[in-house]
């Protein structure tokens, strides 16, 4: 039985099925996404969403959806489903669904009278091509399939409407047609593995509604262009593969190509395998460089996300080779930044003050995997170069102070992962001495000393230990409150007493600037005031401005983004801190905490984890449908649990 499986009762209940999204990706950042009933509810949804470098660096929705009708004995049964303005559903193809499952590939079974039709969708790993295989599992008489493509040809973050500039021309190609709606777009190839006829019948379908965009306060009504439809004569046992791509393919190879792609997939038959498959969705290749996308559908490659995600998405699942490949690209960009050179890699926000420190943390995780000697051999110079760069005051967003701590100016521009803005200013103006940056700094100094011990560099070790001790004493006197929790940031003239989750890093990191009783006190605060089944809240309910529901227009969501919502990746560090401080006595508690993440395999984007969650029950998933740091930290937590169990 498939792990990810939904029966007919759920699939025909649109209140439930429209909430469940599906994501398929390629290594270029292209993707295919919709809901489990193939009804688009976001403007970002589409069967073929690809980057068009000749236009910009964004993804573009070319093929929005594909309606398939079963025609038998002159009667047509449309299996498609669209939401139109006013919440009207038409056609109602979901009523023919018998079950949906996602073992290796998403599979939907339809029953139309005596016809049993199986639909499987896959996105090629290294080509921007979506393929759909239709199999007639049962039919008492010949069947005609009609396939009607809905075209958008727009950026994924915009909408299209009926216009006279749209081109209607198409060309016949082997097994199908090629067409483009606008001259600045490349042609879209739509081909089938079986002989077919294309009937040119151009029309605009108006008033399609994307309710998730309406909920987010954006424009949500769109028109889509349908150039016509394909007709294919079929019988029981026939397999027909439909392909949409920017490149033409030989129709005779489509079935083999589809089967080869299926063989590359590992079954999503349990929680762990779902997360491994989700981890691979963030792989991104451009030229010969390897990256990690921060999330889908709108995130790009971000430096902080890369270094935080990298250990969980690679080392935790024994994919060391990809760790090195991504690290090579990321460190290239980091050195270019430190040398004051233009970046030649496609990584954003590398100038943020904590990025270099997260790079050291990521290398530290590699040391756990490969050993301190190997880490020194491969990355020792990187760590010492970063330490010297920061100590010498060369970082444009970090200032080393005489008390051993690092200072950051963040009043006017966000300088940490809490980066939401409203009215041109940070919603959470974290400035001055920031708690996780200085916890990372202390950890980096101690780890660098460990690396120096491999080379017996006594002078360097003594210097690093001296700096670390100074930072430790200053950290405690600066951040530790009489109540026993840590201040989030400290700046002259600013005292913010709010309880936030960033203090958890001071406990979770290998080298903590806190004494054991202080660590336990911080953990207690996180457990009592911040812990949810979906990770740590970004603000305690006891603090002013607590806003746990990430809903409504953009401005409202910006104020909630880091003021009460829950994030699973923070929960990963919380679990690490628990195991570090309490060892096996908290193991069963941590294992129960994982249940909240496994539940997510069946909700929101099936098989992966959403960007963030409401901070209050029922903890709905919000934001992006898949978020790299969340998947990474849950995987890393599972690895830690296994190690403690052993």
C-alpha positions in Angstrom: 0.0 0.0 0.0 1.3 3.5 -0.9 2.4 5.7 2.0 0.9 8.8 0.2 -2.6 7.7 -0.8 -5.9 9.4 -0.8 -9.2 7.6 -1.3 -12.2 8.7 -3.3 -14.0 10.3 -0.4 -11.3 12.8 0.2 -10.5 13.5 -3.4 -14.1 14.4 -4.2 -14.3 16.6 -1.1 -12.9 19.8 -2.6 -12.7 21.5 0.8 -10.0 19.1 1.6 -8.4 18.1 -1.7 -7.9 21.7 -2.9 -5.6 22.3 0.1 -3.2 19.5 -0.9 -0.6 20.5 -3.4 1.8 18.5 -5.5 5.3 19.5 -6.5 7.6 18.0 -9.2 10.9 19.6 -10.1 13.9 19.5 -12.4 17.5 20.4 -11.6 17.2 23.7 -13.4 14.7 25.2 -11.0 11.8 24.4 -13.4 8.8 22.7 -11.8 5.3 21.3 -12.3 2.8 21.9 -9.5 -0.9 21.8 -8.8 -3.3 20.3 -6.3 -4.0 16.5 -6.0 -7.1 17.0 -8.1 -5.2 19.0 -10.8 -7.0 22.2 -10.1 -4.7 25.2 -9.9 -5.3 27.4 -6.8 -2.2 29.6 -7.1 -0.9 31.7 -9.9 2.4 29.8 -9.4 0.8 26.5 -10.2 1.3 25.1 -13.7 2.1 21.9 -15.6 5.2 23.4 -17.1 6.8 26.3 -15.2 10.3 27.0 -16.5 13.0 29.7 -16.4 13.4 31.8 -19.6 16.9 33.3 -19.3 16.4 35.3 -22.5 13.6 37.3 -20.8 14.6 37.5 -17.1 15.7 35.3 -14.2 12.2 34.3 -13.1 10.1 31.2 -13.8 7.4 31.4 -16.3 4.1 29.5 -16.6 3.8 28.2 -20.1 1.4 25.3 -19.9 -1.0 26.0 -17.1 -3.0 22.8 -17.2 -4.3 20.0 -19.5 -7.9 18.9 -19.6 -8.5 15.3 -20.7 -11.9 14.1 -21.8 -12.9 10.5 -22.3 -15.3 10.1 -25.3 -17.2 6.8 -25.6 -20.3 6.1 -27.6 -20.5 9.7 -28.6 -20.6 10.9 -24.9 -17.8 13.2 -23.6 -16.7 13.1 -20.0 -14.3 15.9 -19.1 -11.9 14.9 -16.3 -10.6 18.5 -15.8 -11.4 20.8 -12.9 -11.1 24.6 -12.8 -12.3 27.2 -10.3 -14.0 30.2 -12.0 -14.9 33.6 -10.6 -17.4 33.3 -7.8 -16.2 29.9 -6.7 -17.8 28.0 -9.6 -16.3 24.6 -10.4 -16.3 23.6 -14.1 -16.0 20.9 -15.3 -16.3 18.6 -12.3 -13.8 16.0 -13.3 -12.9 15.2 -9.7 -16.1 13.2 -9.3 -14.6 10.5 -11.5 -11.5 10.1 -9.3 -11.3 6.7 -7.5 -7.9 7.2 -5.8 -4.7 9.2 -5.8 -1.3 7.9 -4.7 2.3 9.0 -4.9 4.7 6.2 -4.6 7.3 6.9 -7.2 5.2 9.3 -9.3 1.8 11.0 -8.6 -0.9 8.7 -9.9 -4.6 9.3 -10.3 -7.2 6.6 -11.1 -10.4 7.7 -12.9 -13.5 5.6 -13.5 -15.8 6.7 -16.3 -18.5 4.2 -16.9 -16.7 1.1 -18.2 -13.4 3.0 -18.7 -10.6 2.8 -16.1 -8.0 5.4 -16.8 -4.7 5.8 -15.0 -2.8 9.1 -15.1 0.9 9.4 -14.0 2.8 12.7 -14.1 6.6 13.1 -14.0 9.1 15.9 -14.5 12.3 15.0 -16.2 15.3 15.4 -13.9 17.7 17.1 -16.2 15.4 18.4 -18.9 12.6 21.0 -18.6 10.0 18.5 -19.8 6.8 17.4 -18.1 5.4 14.1 -19.1 2.0 12.5 -18.4 1.3 8.9 -19.1 -2.3 7.8 -19.6 -3.0 4.1 -19.5 -6.4 2.6 -20.4 -6.5 -0.1 -17.8 -10.0 -1.2 -18.7 -12.5 -0.4 -21.5 -15.3 -2.4 -23.0 -15.1 -0.7 -26.4 -12.8 1.8 -28.2 -12.2 5.1 -26.5 -11.2 8.6 -27.7 -9.1 10.8 -25.6 -9.3 14.6 -26.1 -6.5 16.7 -24.6 -7.1 20.4 -24.3 -4.0 22.5 -23.3 -4.5 25.7 -21.3 -1.7 28.2 -22.1 -0.5 31.2 -20.0 3.0 32.3 -21.3 3.6 34.7 -18.4 5.8 35.2 -15.3 4.9 32.9 -12.5 4.2 35.9 -10.2 1.8 37.6 -12.6 -1.5 36.9 -14.4 -2.6 37.0 -18.0 -5.8 38.2 -19.6 -7.4 38.0 -23.1 -5.4 40.2 -25.4 -5.0 40.8 -29.2 -1.2 40.5 -29.0 -1.4 36.8 -28.3 -0.2 34.8 -31.4 -2.4 32.0 -32.7 0.0 30.4 -35.1 1.2 26.9 -34.6 3.4 24.4 -36.4 2.9 20.7 -36.9 5.8 18.7 -35.5 6.3 15.0 -35.1 3.6 13.7 -32.8 2.1 17.1 -32.0 2.5 20.8 -32.4 4.7 23.7 -31.4 3.3 27.1 -30.5 4.1 30.4 -28.7 1.8 33.1 -27.5 4.3 36.0 -27.8 7.4 36.5 -30.0 9.8 37.0 -27.1 9.0 33.5 -25.8 10.5 30.3 -27.2 8.1 27.8 -28.8 6.3 25.2 -26.6 6.4 21.7 -28.0 3.4 19.5 -27.1 3.9 15.9 -28.4 2.3 12.5 -27.9 3.7 9.0 -28.2 0.7 7.8 -30.1 -0.7 8.9 -33.5 -3.1 11.8 -32.9 -4.9 14.7 -34.6 -4.8 18.3 -33.5 -8.0 20.2 -34.0 -7.3 24.0 -34.2 -10.1 25.7 -32.2 -8.7 28.8 -30.5 -10.5 30.2 -27.5 -10.0 32.2 -24.3 -11.3 30.7 -21.1 -12.1 33.7 -18.9 -12.4 34.3 -15.2 -10.3 31.4 -13.7 -9.9 32.0 -10.0 -6.9 31.3 -7.7 -8.3 31.5 -4.2 -4.9 31.2 -2.5 -3.9 34.5 -4.2 -7.2 36.0 -3.0 -6.4 34.9 0.5 -3.0 36.6 0.2 -4.5 39.9 -0.9 -3.3 39.7 -4.5 -5.0 39.8 -7.9 -6.5 36.4 -8.4 -8.6 36.3 -11.7 -7.0 35.1 -14.9 -7.8 34.2 -18.5 -6.1 31.3 -20.3 -5.7 30.6 -24.0 -6.6 27.2 -25.5 -5.4 26.8 -29.1 -7.4 23.6 -29.7 -7.3 20.0 -28.7 -5.6 16.7 -29.5 -7.7 13.6 -30.3 -6.3 10.1 -29.8 -8.0 6.8 -30.6 -7.4 4.2 -27.9 -8.3 0.8 -26.7 -7.8 -1.3 -23.5 -4.2 -1.7 -22.6 -3.0 1.4 -24.6 -0.4 3.7 -23.0 -0.1 7.3 -24.3 2.6 9.7 -23.1 2.0 13.4 -23.5 5.1 15.7 -23.2 5.4 19.4 -23.0 8.8 21.1 -23.3 10.9 23.8 -24.9 12.7 21.2 -26.9 11.4 18.8 -29.5 11.7 15.0 -28.8 11.2 12.0 -30.9 7.7 10.6 -30.0 8.9 7.1 -30.4 11.2 7.7 -27.4 8.6 9.1 -25.0 7.6 5.8 -23.4 11.2 4.7 -22.8 12.1 8.2 -21.4 9.1 8.1 -19.1 10.1 4.6 -17.8 13.7 5.6 -17.3 12.6 8.6 -15.2 10.4 6.4 -13.1 13.4 4.1 -12.4 15.4 7.0 -11.1 12.8 7.7 -8.4 12.9 6.0 -5.0 9.6 5.1 -3.5 8.0 7.5 -1.1 6.9 4.6 1.1 7.7 6.2 4.5 8.4 9.5 6.2 12.1 9.4 5.7 12.0 8.5 2.0 9.5 11.4 1.5 12.0 13.8 3.0 14.9 12.4 0.9 12.8 12.9 -2.2 11.9 16.4 -1.0 15.6 17.1 -0.4 16.4 16.3 -4.0 13.8 18.8 -5.2 16.0 21.7 -4.0 19.0 20.6 -6.1 19.8 23.2 -8.7 22.3 23.1 -11.5 23.5 26.0 -13.6 26.3 25.4 -16.0 28.8 23.3 -14.0 27.9 24.8 -10.6 25.6 23.2 -8.0 23.3 25.0 -5.7 20.4 24.6 -3.3 17.2 26.5 -3.9 15.8 28.0 -0.8 12.3 26.8 -1.6 9.4 26.6 -4.1 7.7 28.2 -5.8 9.2 31.7 -5.5 12.6 31.4 -3.7 15.9 31.5 -5.4 19.4 30.5 -4.1 20.1 32.4 -0.8 23.4 32.2 0.9 22.2 31.8 4.5 19.6 29.1 3.5 22.3 27.3 1.6 24.7 26.9 4.5 22.0 26.1 7.0 20.3 23.5 4.7 23.4 21.9 3.3 24.2 19.4 6.1 20.6 18.2 6.4 20.0 17.9 2.7 23.3 16.1 2.0 25.3 14.8 5.0 22.3 13.5 6.9 21.3 11.3 4.0 24.9 10.2 3.1 25.2 12.3 0.0 28.6 13.7 0.7 29.6 14.3 -2.9 26.8 16.8 -3.4 27.8 18.5 -0.1 31.2 19.2 -1.6 29.7 20.3 -5.0 27.4 22.9 -3.4 30.1 24.0 -0.9 32.5 24.6 -3.7 30.1 26.9 -5.5 29.0 28.7 -2.3 32.6 29.2 -1.1 33.5 30.6 -4.4 30.9 33.3 -4.0 31.9 33.9 -0.3 35.6 34.4 -1.3 34.5 36.8 -4.1 32.5 38.8 -1.6 35.4 38.9 0.9 37.8 39.9 -1.8 35.5 42.7 -2.9 34.9 41.2 -6.4 31.7 41.0 -8.3 29.9 37.6 -7.8 30.1 35.2 -10.6 27.7 32.7 -8.9 24.0 33.0 -8.6 23.7 33.4 -4.9 21.7 36.1 -3.2 22.3 37.9 0.2 25.9 36.7 0.6 26.7 40.0 2.3 24.4 39.3 5.3 26.5 39.3 8.5 25.8 35.8 9.7 26.3 34.0 6.4 30.1 33.4 6.8 29.5 32.1 10.3 26.8 29.7 9.1 29.4 28.5 6.5 31.7 27.6 9.4 28.9 25.8 11.1 28.2 23.9 7.9 31.9 22.8 7.8 31.6 21.8 11.4 28.8 19.4 10.6 31.0 18.0 7.9 33.7 17.4 10.6 31.2 15.3 12.5 30.7 13.2 9.4 34.2 12.9 8.1 36.4 13.6 11.1 38.2 16.7 12.3 41.4 15.7 10.4 39.6 15.5 7.1 37.7 18.7 7.7 41.0 20.5 8.5 42.5 19.1 5.3 39.6 20.2 3.0 38.2 23.3 4.7 40.7 24.4 7.4 41.9 27.3 5.4 38.4 28.5 4.7 37.6 28.6 8.4 40.7 30.5 9.3 40.3 32.9 6.4 36.7 33.8 7.6 37.9 34.3 11.2 40.7 36.6 10.1 38.4 38.5 7.7 35.9 39.2 10.5 38.5 39.9 13.2 40.2 42.5 10.9 37.0 44.4 10.6 36.7 43.9 6.8 33.1 42.6 6.8 30.8 45.5 5.7 28.1 44.4 8.0 30.0 43.2 11.1 32.1 45.2 13.5 34.3 43.4 16.1 34.2 45.1 19.5 36.8 45.2 22.3 34.5 43.1 24.4 34.9 40.2 22.0 31.4 40.4 20.5 30.3 41.3 17.0 28.1 44.3 16.3 25.6 44.7 13.4 23.7 47.8 12.2 20.2 46.6 11.4 17.9 49.6 12.1 17.2 50.4 8.5 17.9 47.1 6.7 17.2 43.6 7.9 20.5 41.8 8.8 19.3 38.5 10.0 16.9 35.7 8.8 14.1 37.8 10.4 13.9 40.0 7.3 10.3 41.1 6.8 9.8 44.8 6.1 6.9 47.2 6.2 6.9 50.8 5.2 10.5 50.5 4.1 11.7 49.5 7.6 12.4 46.1 9.2 9.4 44.8 11.1 11.8 43.4 13.7 14.7 45.9 13.8 17.3 43.6 15.2 20.4 45.7 15.6 23.5 45.9 17.8 24.7 42.7 19.4 22.5 40.0 17.9 22.2 36.8 20.0 22.6 34.1 17.3 25.4 36.0 15.5 27.4 36.1 18.6 26.6 32.5 19.6 27.8 31.5 16.1 30.9 33.6 16.5 31.9 31.9 19.8 31.2 28.5 18.2 33.4 29.5 15.2 36.3 30.5 17.4 36.2 27.3 19.4 35.8 25.1 16.2 38.7 26.9 14.6 40.8 26.1 17.6 39.9 22.4 17.2 41.1 22.6 13.6 44.4 24.3 14.6 44.9 21.5 17.1 45.2 19.1 14.2 48.2 21.1 12.9 49.6 21.6 16.4 49.6 25.4 15.9 49.9 26.2 19.6 50.1 30.0 19.2 47.0 30.1 17.0 45.1 27.8 19.5 46.0 30.0 22.5 44.9 33.2 20.6 41.6 31.6 19.5 40.9 30.3 23.0 41.6 33.7 24.5 39.2 35.4 22.1 36.6 32.8 22.7 36.8 33.2 26.5 36.4 37.0 26.2 33.4 36.5 23.9 31.9 34.0 26.3 32.1 36.3 29.3 30.7 39.2 27.3 27.9 37.1 25.8 26.7 36.1 29.3 26.8 39.6 30.7 25.2 41.1 27.6 22.3 38.6 26.7 21.5 36.7 29.9 18.5 38.1 31.8 17.6 37.7 35.5 14.7 35.6 34.4 17.0 33.0 32.7 16.3 33.6 29.0 18.5 35.5 26.5 17.8 38.9 25.0 17.3 38.7 21.3 19.4 41.8 20.5 21.1 44.5 22.6 21.8 48.0 21.4 22.6 51.1 23.3 19.4 52.8 24.3 17.3 49.8 23.1 16.1 47.0 25.5 13.9 44.5 23.9 12.6 42.0 26.5 10.6 39.9 24.0 11.2 36.2 24.2 12.3 34.9 20.7 13.7 31.6 19.5 17.1 32.8 18.3 18.5 32.1 21.8 18.2 28.4 21.1 21.3 28.5 18.9 23.4 29.4 22.0 22.4 26.0 23.4 22.3 23.9 20.3 25.7 24.8 18.8 28.6 22.4 19.6 30.3 25.1 21.7 27.9 27.1 23.8 28.8 30.4 25.5 26.5 29.4 28.3 27.1 27.2 31.4 24.9 24.1 31.7 22.4 25.6 34.2 22.0 28.6 31.9 21.4 26.3 28.9 18.7 24.4 30.8 17.0 27.7 31.7 17.0 28.8 28.0 15.6 25.4 27.0 12.8 25.7 29.6 11.8 29.1 28.2 11.7 27.7 24.7 9.7 24.7 25.8 7.1 26.7 27.8 6.6 29.7 25.5 7.8 28.9 22.0 7.4 25.2 21.3 4.7 24.0 19.0 4.2 20.7 17.0 5.6 22.5 14.0 8.7 24.0 15.5 9.5 27.1 17.6 7.4 30.2 17.5 9.1 33.4 16.4 7.7 35.2 19.4 6.2 34.2 22.8 2.5 34.6 23.3 3.3 36.5 26.5 5.2 39.2 24.5 3.7 42.3 23.0 2.8 42.2 19.4 2.2 38.4 19.3 0.6 37.7 15.9 0.5 33.9 15.2 -1.7 33.8 12.1 0.0 34.3 8.8 -3.0 35.3 6.8 -4.4 38.3 4.9 -2.9 41.0 2.7 0.9 41.4 2.3 1.3 44.0 5.0 -0.6 42.0 7.6 1.4 39.0 6.8 4.7 40.9 7.0 3.9 41.9 10.5 3.0 38.3 11.4 6.0 36.7 9.6 8.4 36.8 12.6 6.0 37.7 15.4 4.4 34.4 16.4 4.5 32.0 13.4 6.2 28.7 13.9 9.2 27.4 11.8 10.3 23.7 11.7 13.9 24.5 11.1 14.1 26.3 14.4 12.5 23.1 15.9 15.5 21.2 14.5 17.9 23.2 16.6 15.6 22.9 19.6 15.7 19.1 19.3 19.4 19.2 19.0 19.7 21.3 22.1 17.4 19.0 24.1 19.5 15.9 23.1 22.7 17.8 23.8 21.7 18.9 27.3 19.5 16.1 28.5 20.9 13.2 26.4 18.7 10.1 26.2 16.3 11.2 28.9 14.6 13.5 26.3 14.8 11.0 23.4 11.2 9.8 23.7 10.0 13.4 23.9 11.9 14.4 20.8 10.6 11.3 18.9 7.0 12.5 19.8 7.9 15.9 18.5 8.7 14.4 15.1 5.0 13.3 14.7 4.0 16.9 14.0 6.3 17.0 11.0 5.3 13.6 9.7 1.6 14.8 9.7 2.7 17.3 7.0 3.4 14.6 4.5 -0.4 14.4 4.0 -1.2 18.1 4.1 -0.4 21.2 2.1 2.4 20.2 -0.4 2.3 16.4 0.0 5.6 14.8 0.8 7.4 18.0 1.8 7.2 20.7 4.4 5.8 24.2 4.0 7.7 27.4 4.7 6.1 28.3 8.0 3.0 27.5 10.1 0.5 29.5 12.2 1.8 29.7 15.8 -1.6 28.7 17.2 -3.8 25.6 16.6 -4.5 24.0 14.2 -1.1 25.2 13.0 -1.9 25.5 9.3 1.0 25.5 6.8 1.6 28.8 5.1 3.8 30.6 2.6 5.9 28.6 0.1 4.8 25.0 -0.4 8.3 23.6 0.1 11.2 25.1 2.2 14.7 23.8 2.2 15.8 24.7 5.7 12.7 23.0 7.2 13.2 19.7 5.3 17.0 19.8 6.1 16.6 20.3 9.8 14.0 17.5 10.1 16.3 15.2 8.3 19.2 16.2 10.5 17.1 15.7 13.6 16.2 12.2 12.4 19.9 11.4 12.0 20.6 12.7 15.5 17.8 10.6 16.9 19.2 7.5 15.3 22.6 8.2 16.7 21.2 8.6 20.2 19.2 5.4 19.8 22.3 3.5 18.8 
